[in-house]
C-alpha cells in the first residue's frame, strides 16, 4: 500500500514529519521541475536507501526527442523517472519525491495522477512524498 505525505514544502523550513534528507530530495525534485517547459512543471526523484535511482521531469507532448511511442500524449515526471531505471526490481521498496512549480518558480501542490499512482504501485514504490 502506498502512502502519500501531503504537506507544502518551502525550503528551508524544518517539517516535523519530514527529515532533512527528505527535504533535500524534495528540493532536488523542485529544481528538476523548473527544467520542464510544460505549463504545469513537475519534477521527480526516486531513491532507495540513500541512493538516487532516477530523476525525471515532464516533457513536451508528442516531441519525438523525448517520446518514442507515436500515440503517447505526454510523459509524466514519474513515468519518465521510472523508465530511466534499467533494473525495475530496484524500485521495489523505493521512495518517490515529486514536486510542481509554476512559471515563476513558486512551489505548487503536486500529487501523482491516478495513472501514475497505479504505475507506482505496480513497480513497488513504497512511499510518495509530494509538494
C-alpha positions as CSV (number, residue, x, y, z in Angstrom):
1,X,0.0,0.0,0.0
2,X,1.3,3.4,-1.0
3,X,1.3,6.2,1.5
4,X,1.4,9.9,0.5
5,X,2.7,12.6,2.7
6,X,0.8,15.7,1.9
7,X,2.3,19.0,3.0
8,X,3.5,22.2,1.5
9,X,7.3,22.4,1.0
10,X,9.1,25.7,1.4
11,X,12.9,25.4,1.9
12,X,14.5,25.6,4.4
13,X,11.5,25.1,6.9
14,X,12.0,22.1,9.1
15,X,8.9,20.0,8.9
16,X,8.2,17.8,11.9
17,X,7.1,14.8,9.7
18,X,9.9,15.2,7.0
19,X,13.6,14.5,7.6
20,X,16.3,16.9,6.3
21,X,17.3,14.2,3.9
22,X,13.7,14.0,2.6
23,X,13.7,17.8,2.3
24,X,16.9,17.7,0.2
25,X,15.4,15.2,-2.2
26,X,12.2,17.2,-2.5
27,X,14.3,20.3,-3.2
28,X,16.0,18.4,-6.0
29,X,12.6,17.5,-7.4
30,X,11.7,21.2,-7.3
31,X,14.9,22.0,-9.3
32,X,14.1,19.3,-11.8
33,X,10.5,20.7,-12.2
34,X,12.0,24.1,-13.1
35,X,13.6,22.4,-16.2
36,X,10.3,21.4,-17.7
37,X,8.9,23.6,-20.4
38,X,5.3,22.5,-19.8
39,X,2.6,24.8,-18.3
40,X,2.5,22.6,-15.2
41,X,6.1,21.8,-14.4
42,X,6.7,18.6,-12.4
43,X,10.0,17.0,-11.3
44,X,10.6,13.6,-9.8
45,X,13.4,11.8,-7.8
46,X,13.3,8.1,-7.0
47,X,15.5,6.9,-4.2
48,X,16.2,3.6,-2.5
49,X,18.1,3.8,0.8
50,X,20.5,6.7,0.3
51,X,21.0,6.1,-3.5
52,X,19.2,8.1,-6.2
53,X,17.9,5.6,-8.7
54,X,16.5,8.0,-11.2
55,X,15.3,11.5,-11.9
56,X,12.8,13.0,-14.4
57,X,10.6,15.8,-15.3
58,X,7.5,16.1,-17.6
59,X,8.2,16.7,-21.2
60,X,6.6,18.4,-24.2
61,X,3.7,16.5,-25.7
62,X,4.5,14.5,-28.8
63,X,8.1,15.7,-29.0
64,X,10.0,12.9,-30.8
65,X,13.1,13.8,-28.9
66,X,11.5,12.6,-25.7
67,X,8.7,10.3,-26.6
68,X,9.2,7.4,-29.0
69,X,5.7,6.0,-28.9
70,X,3.5,7.6,-31.6
71,X,0.3,7.7,-29.6
72,X,1.7,9.0,-26.3
73,X,0.4,12.5,-25.5
74,X,2.8,13.3,-22.7
75,X,5.5,11.8,-20.5
76,X,4.8,12.5,-16.8
77,X,7.8,13.1,-14.5
78,X,7.1,9.9,-12.5
79,X,6.8,7.7,-15.6
80,X,9.9,9.3,-17.1
81,X,11.9,8.6,-14.0
82,X,10.7,5.0,-13.8
83,X,11.7,4.4,-17.4
84,X,15.2,5.5,-16.6
85,X,15.8,2.6,-14.1
86,X,17.4,-0.2,-16.0
87,X,16.7,-2.9,-13.3
88,X,13.0,-2.4,-12.4
89,X,13.4,-4.7,-9.4
90,X,15.3,-1.9,-7.7
91,X,12.1,0.1,-7.5
92,X,10.6,-2.3,-5.0
93,X,10.5,-0.5,-1.7
94,X,11.8,2.7,-3.1
95,X,10.6,6.3,-2.2
96,X,9.5,8.8,-4.8
97,X,9.6,12.6,-4.5
98,X,7.5,14.7,-6.8
99,X,7.2,18.5,-6.9
100,X,5.5,21.1,-9.1
101,X,6.5,24.7,-9.7
102,X,4.7,27.4,-11.7
103,X,6.4,29.6,-14.3
104,X,7.5,32.0,-11.6
105,X,9.3,29.2,-9.8
106,X,6.8,29.1,-6.9
107,X,6.1,25.7,-5.4
108,X,2.6,24.3,-6.0
109,X,0.6,21.2,-5.0
110,X,1.6,18.1,-6.8
111,X,0.3,14.5,-6.3
112,X,0.7,11.7,-8.8
113,X,-2.3,11.4,-11.2
114,X,-4.3,8.1,-11.0
115,X,-2.4,6.6,-13.9
116,X,1.0,7.4,-12.3
117,X,-0.3,6.2,-8.9
118,X,-1.2,2.8,-10.5
119,X,2.2,2.7,-12.2
120,X,4.0,3.4,-8.9
121,X,2.0,0.7,-7.1
122,X,2.8,-1.8,-9.9
123,X,6.5,-1.3,-9.7
124,X,6.6,-1.4,-5.9
125,X,7.2,2.2,-4.9
126,X,6.6,2.1,-1.1
127,X,6.4,5.8,-0.2
128,X,5.5,9.0,-2.1
129,X,6.3,12.5,-0.9
130,X,5.0,15.4,-2.8
131,X,4.6,19.2,-2.6
